[in-house]
């Protein structure tokens, strides 16, 4: 496997902020690397250095002579009035038929390909830029937050493309589900250092957490030993009879070393508004039509959301998710029909049209004091502000100088200080880093009120949503299934579209067996819905006595396998927690991950067999 890129002793700083501190890393030929780190850690800066747009203060970036980098830029490279096919031909210098063929991989056809690219949504424009990248035939893709503002279908299309892309990728993203589906290696940038971990993002985060806890325990034991030695030295060094021993203990004390633990970084700790749980419908929509200027984009909406629900609004971009939310909170008038909220509903709204219209002449503290409940103590307001990373003198900042992310956090802090028992949230994760999004998910799960929200982050959606409402093809319906089932359905639709485009009929697929695309589904964080009681389901067929004996025999064998794997896992975990060598810890963690996957597979098979009898 050839080495495409080497980063050696890389150092970079802006003023007092150190972004890279003798950082080192090697990217090999066909690796898919997820690049993670806190906001402002320096990830985008390192990408610019790799591209040659910026220079390192010290160190070097060595590129293989044959490396050909493809970079997904955030800015729009399109000319005024240019169509997508015209842009692809101009940018790649490839013929019309070739550009059309590659564009088809991203469902770019018809008006999306032949119409003005400026009229396409952000998600469709990203598809055009990805097709342009592929036409240049790079062997190293650099993608900086590629899922920003992409709808679910476009995210999954991008995943399908990246999983079949035969060359290397370096992907900066805060989307754990996306990284988990596309990357087999994780690169972390923290406090100026690069760490390349040979595993997926979830395994890396578990390893990082376990290693930090292990180091803290080792340091605690070292500190206890240090105190013990110091007490002995202090008591005995003045005595002639024990001075020699005290000197020996003093040398031992000098040799004690503490493991450097990454400094704790500020993170949001979010608590939801304290409200009384309620019963019954929170909101009813009857024959509702939504849209703009009297033009409906969805009609015949008859919808009911109960108190205590966490309703996720899903659908492709442009279908009307945000329009529905704005109509529900009456910031946009209904085209037809009615929206009725239940008695005693106090609605708090988090949306772009809210946090972009904050009063610029007020300070952070002014805004929070205005929105806090009457009688709220000043210290409580400061605590909530601090939880959303407004600490010290930052509460005195004028809103006019705040960034988009700071305004978003300010709106969230104001909601937390209120008494809303209904939260309507449009993309609450935008402008928030991954740690704050996790804290927000925890808070919404604990919240006793009702949440109606949209989000592009699948990990967040899966954790928070208790019911799914789909906006599609001019109507809005309650989706009868959980978020995993919805993901499975969208994946299946995309697979069918890809097969149709390739000219593979359903009959040929049956004769030829399952396709590669279908078999690769296990690499997604999705599972098909299980429908009990289906007459066509094999699990509903009566079993014969011979079948039952065979099933029980297999159950017995699997139970022995589960017991063996569980014992191995416990033994490995003990070794891992006692290990003080970092390289050994990585190997043990990889073995733990392998054993855990085998155990999960065995347990799933055991459940499946139990259902059959």
N, C-alpha and C positions, 0 to 999 in steps of 0.2 A: 504494500500500500504506500503510494508516494506521499511525501510531505508537500502540501501546497503552500503553507504559510508558517513562518516561525516568528514569534515575538520574543525578543531577547532584552532583558534588563531595561524594559520600557519605563520611562519616567515622564510625567506630564503634570503641570500644576497651573492653576489660575489664581494669582495672588497668594493668599494663605491656604487655599484649598488644594490638597494633594489628590489628584485623580488616579495617577499611576505611580507606583513606587517600586521600581525594579521588578515590574511584572513580567512573567514569562508564560508562554503557551505555544503549543504546536497543533495545527489543524491538518488532518490527514485527508487523503484523496476522496473517500466516499462517505465521510462522517456527516451526520445531521446533528448540529450542535445548537442547543438552546442557551441563549446568553441572558443571564439574569443578574439582578442587583437593584438596590434602592434607587429611587428617582434622584438624579443628580450625582450618581456614583461615578459616571464617566463612560457609560457604554457607547452612547452616540459619538462621543469624542474619539474613542478608540476606533470606531468604524471609519470616521473621517480620516484618521491617521493611516488606516489600512488602505483607504482609497487614494491617499496622497493629497487630500484637501487640506490637511494640517500636518505639522511636523512635531515629532517628539522632542522634548527638552534633552533627553538622553536615551541611549539605547537604539535598537534597530528593529525594523520589520522586514524580514527576508521573504521574498516571494519566489516561488518556483518559476523558472523561465517560461513555462508553458501555461501558467495560471491565467485564466480569463475570468475576470470578476463581473458579475451582473448585480447591480444595486438597485433596489426598489426605493426610489426617492420619494420624499413626501410632497415635493412641489409638483405642479402640473406642467408637463413638457409639451402641451398641445398648442397648435396655432389657432388663431381665431377662425371659426367656421369650419375647421378641419373635421372630417369624419374619422371614425375609428380605423377603417381600412386604409384611408389615406395616411393617417399617422403611422400605422404599422409598416406600410410600404416605405414611407420616407425615413423612418427611424432605423429600419433593419436593412433597407435596400434589397429586400427579397421580393419575388414576384407576387402578383395578386393571389394566385391559387395557393401558394405556400402560406401567406399571411392568413387567408381564410381558413385553411386547414388547422393551423395552430390556434386561431381565435375560437374555433369550434370546441376546443378542449375546455374553454371557460364559458360555453353557451353563448358566445357572441355571434349573433346572426341577425338577419333581417334589419329592423330599424336600429338595433343596438350596434350593428356593424356599419351600416350605410348612412345612418343619421349623424348629425353634429355631435361630436364627443362632449362638447360643453353642456349639452342638455341631459347628459347621463348623470345619475346619482353618483356619490362618492364611491360606493361599492362597485358599480359597473365601470367607473373610470379606473379603479384598481385592477379590475380584470383586464382592461386594455393594457395597462402598464405591465402586468404579469405576462401577457401574451408577447409583448415587445421584448421582455427579458429573454423568454424562451427562444425567440427567433435569432437572438445573438449567440446562442449555443454556448453559454458560460459553463465553466467547470467549478465555479465557486459562487454561490448566491449569498448576498448580504441583504437581509430583510430587517428593516427597523420598524417595529410595531405594525406588522402587516395587517393585523385584524382590526385596527382602529376603525370604528364605524361600519364594519362589514356586517351584513346580515348573516343569519345562520347558514343559508344555502351557499353563499359565497365563501364563508369560512370553510365549509366542508369541501367545496370544490378545490379550494387552495390546499387543503389537507391531502386530498386525492392526488393532486399534482405533485406535491412535495414528496409523498411516499413513493411515487413511481419515478421521481427525478433521480437519474443514476449518478449524479455528481454530488459534491459537498455543499452544505448550507450552514450559514451562521445566522441565527434568527434571534433578534432582540424582541422579547415580548413579556408582558405581565399576565398573559392568558394561560393559566396552568393547563386547562383542557387542551388547548391548541398545541402547546409544547409537548404535552404527554402523547398526543396523537402523531406527532411528526418527528420528534427528536429522540435519539437514543443516547445522547451524551449531553451533559450540562456544564456550562462554563459560568462561573460566578465571579463577579467583580465586587470586592468589599474592602474598604479601607486601603485602596491602592493595589491590592494583590489579586491575581488571577488564580482560580482553582478550577482545574478540569476534572470533573467527576464522571467515571465511566458508567453512567446510568441515567434513567429518566428523571424528570423534575421532581416527582413525588418521592422517589427513593432518595434523591439528593436532599430534599427538605427534611425527610426523616433522619437521614444520616447527620445532617448539620445540627439538628435539634439534639439528637442522641450524643453527638460528639461534644457539643457545648455543655450538656448536662454532666457527661463523664469528666470533662476537664474541670468543671466547677467542683465536683466531688473530690477529684485528685488535689485540687488547690486547697480545699477545706481540710483534707487530711494533712497536707503539707503545712498549712497554717497551724494546725493543732500540734504537729511535731515541732514546729519552730518555737511556739510558746513554751513547750515542755523543755526544750534544750536551753532556751533563753533563761528560764527560771532556774535551771540547774547551774548555769554559768554564773548568774547574778549571785546565787547563794554561796557558791563554792570557790570562786576564783581568788577570794581574799584569804582563804585558809591554806596554810602551807601543805597540810596533809591531803587536800583535795585539789590543789591548784593544777596539777598535771592532768587530772581527769577533766577539770573545767576547760583547760586549754584544748584538749582533744574534742570535747563537745562543741567548743567554739568553732573549730575547723569544720566539724560536721554541719554546724549551723551555716557557715559560709558556703558550703557546697549545696545546700538546699536550693532548688529551682522551682519556680512557679510556671505553669503553662500559661502562655498568653491567651486570654479569652477576649474575643472581639468585643469592643466596647458596646454597651447597650445603646441603641439608637432610639431616638424619640419615635413613638408610634401612638396612633390614636386608640384610646380605650373608650368605646362608645356604649352608653347606656340609653335605652329607648325611653320615650315618655311613659310615665307611670299612669296607666289608665285602668279603669274597671272593665273586665270582659263583658261583652254584650251578646245577646242571642238574636236569631232571626236575620232577615235580609238587611244588608247595609245599603244597597242601591239596586233599583230596578230600572231597566231600559225597556220601553214599550214602543214597537214600530219605529225605532230610532233610525234616522238617516244622518250621516256625518259628512262634512266636506267644507268647502270654502266658497264664499260669494254665491250661495244658493246652489252650487253644483255638488251633487253627492258623489262621494267615492265609495261609500258602503251604505246599503239600505236594509230595511227589514230586520233590524237588530232587536231581538228580544232576549234580554240578558238579566241574570240575577246573581249577585255576589253576596254571600253571607258574611255576617260579622265574624271576625277571627280568621278569615281566609287570608292567604298570601297568594294573590292571583297574579300570575305572570302573563303579560300580553305578548304573544309571539306572532311572527309572520315576517315575510320578506320586506326589505326597505321599500318605501313608496306605497305599501298596502293600506296604511292609515293607523298605525299603532299610536303615534303621538297625537294624531287628530282625535282619536277616540279618548285618550286621556284628557286632552284639553276640553273636549265637549263634556266629559263627566264633571270637571271642576268649573264649568261655565266660563272658561276664559275664551271659548269659541262657541258661538251659538249653534244649536242643532239646526240642520236643514229641515228636518221633519221629526215628528214623534216627541217623546218625552223622556226625561231623566228624573227619577224621584229618589231622594236620599231619605233614609229612615230618621225617626225622631231622635234628637240628641246627637247627631253626627257632627263632629268638629273636624274639619278637613284641613290637613297640612299638605302643602304642595312643594315638590322639589322638581324643577324643570328649567330648561335653558332660558325660556322667556322670563323666568323669575330671577335667576341669579345673574343674568346679563343686564337687568334693569334696577339693580340695587342703587340706593342714593350715594353718589360718589363723594358728597361733601361730609358724610358721616364717618366716624371712626368705627373700627371693629367693635369696640366696647359699647359705643352709642347704639349700634344696631342690635346687639344682643340684649342690652338693657331694655330697649323698646319692645322687643318680642318676648322677653321673659315674663312669666306669670307675676302678677302684682304680689309684692312681699318677698320675692326671691332675694336671698342674701347675695351681696356683691361677691363673696368668696365662691358661692355656688356658680355664679356666672363665669368667674375666672377659671374655675375647675373645668367647666364644660368647654370653655375656649381653649384651655390647655390640652384637653383631650383631643381636640381637632387641630392641634399643633400651633395655636396662637398663644405663645408664651412670652413673658417679659414685656418688652416695649412693643412687640408686634400688635398688641391689642390697641395701641394708640395710632396705628396706621390708618390713613384715610382709605376708604373703599376704592377710591379712584386709582390707587397705585397697586391694588391687588392683582395677582395673576388669575387666570381662569380657574386653576385648581384651588387657589385660596378663596375665591368667591364661592365656589361650589362647597367647600368645607364650611364657610361662614353660614351659608343657607342651611346646611345640615345641622350646625350647632344651634341655630335659631329654632329649628324644628324640635330639637332635643330639649330645649328650655320651655317649650310650649306644653299644651295639654291635649294635642290632637289625638283623637281615637281612630282617625282614618289618615293614612299616609299614602299619597299618590306621588310616585317617584318615576321620573323619566330619565333613564340611564344614570342611576345614582353612582355607578362606578367610574364614569368618565372623570378624568382629572384626579383620581385617587390612586395611590400606589397599591400594590398587591396586599400589603399588610393592613392598610386601612380598609380595603374592600373586605378582607376576611373579618375584621372587627365589626364592620357594618352588617355582614351576614349573621354573625353571632347575635347582634342586637336585635335584628328583625325577627330572628327565630324566637327570641325571648319576649318580644313585644306582644302584649295582650290585645292590641287593637287589630285593625284591618289594614292590609297592605295591598295596593294595586300598583304594579310596576312593570317597566320594560328594562331589558338589559341585553347586551351582546355577549357578556361573559358567561359561558356555559357552566363553569364551575360554580359561579355565584347563583345562577338560575337553578341549578340542580339542588343546591343546598337549601335555598330559601323557598322556592315555589311549592305550594300545597295544592294548587289547581292551575290548569292551563286554559287560556282563552286565545283562540286563533283568529287572526284577521287575514282573510284570504279571499281573493276573487270577488270583492264587492260585498262581503258579508262578514259577520262576527259570530262565532259560536263557541260554546264550552267544549273543549276537546276532551273526549272521554278516555283519559289515560294520564299517566304521569309524564314527567319531562323526559325520562329515558325512552318511553314509548314514542313520544313525539320526535326525538332525535332519530330513533330507528326508522320511523316513517319517512323522514326527510332524506336520510341516507339511502333508503330503498328507492325513492323517487329519482335521486341523482344517479344511482346505479342503473336504473332502467333507462334513463335518458342517455347515459354513456353507451349502454349496449345498443340502443336504437341508433345512435349516431354511428357506431361502428358497423352497423348492419347485421347485428347478431339477433336472430329471432329467438323467441322463447322456446320453440320446439328444438332448435339446434342446441340451446343451452342444456335442455333436458337430456338430449342424446350424448352431448359432450361432457356432462357432469358440471359441477359448480365452477364458475369462472374465478379467475384470480382476484378480481375485484371483490366478489362475494366472500371468498375465503379470507381476504385481508381485513374483513370487518372486525375481527378480534382485536386489531390494533387500535380501533377507536374505543373511546370511553362510553360505549353505548351497548345496550342489549335489547334484543327483541322483546316485546311484551308477551307475557304468558297468559293465555286465555284458557281459563278452566271451564270445563263443561262443554267444550266445542265437540260437536259430533264427529268432526273430521280429525280430531286430535288423536294421535296414537295412544296417549295416556288414558283416553276414555274407553278404549277397547277392552273387553273382558279378557283376562288372562287365563290360560289353562293351568292345570296342576303342574305340568312339566315346566311351563314358563315360570310359575311362581317359585318352584324349587330352584330353578336356575338363578332367578333374581335374588332369592334369599342367600344362595351360595355366594353370589357376587357381593352382596351387602356385607357378609361376614368377612370376605377378603378385604374389602375397602375399609371396614372398621379397624382391621389390623394395620393397614397402611396408614390410616389417620393417626392411630396411636403411636406408630413408629416415627412418623414425620413430626408429630407434636413433641415427642421426646427429643428428637434431634434439634428442633427449633429452640426448646428451652436450654439445651446444653450450649448451642451456639450463642444464644443471647447472653448467657452467663460469661462465656469467654469474651464476647464483644464488650460487655460492660466493664470487665476487669482489664482489658487491654490498654496499655499506655503508648503503644506504637501506632502512629497514624496510618502507615501503609498496611499494617496488619488489620487495623480497624476497618479499612476500606474493603479488604478481601473478605473479612467476616461478615460485613454488612451485605456484600454481594451474595454470599452463600445464604444468609438469612432471607434475602429477597427471593432467591430461587426456591428455597424450602417452603416459604410462605405461599408462593404461587402454586406449587405442587399440592400443598395442603388445601388451598382454596378449590382447586380442580377436583380433588378427591371428595371434599365435602359437598360440592355441587352435584357430583355424580350420586352420592349417597342420598341426597334429597330427592333427586330425580327418580331413583329406584324405589324409594319409599312411596312416592306418589303412584307408582305403577301397581303397587300391591295394596 
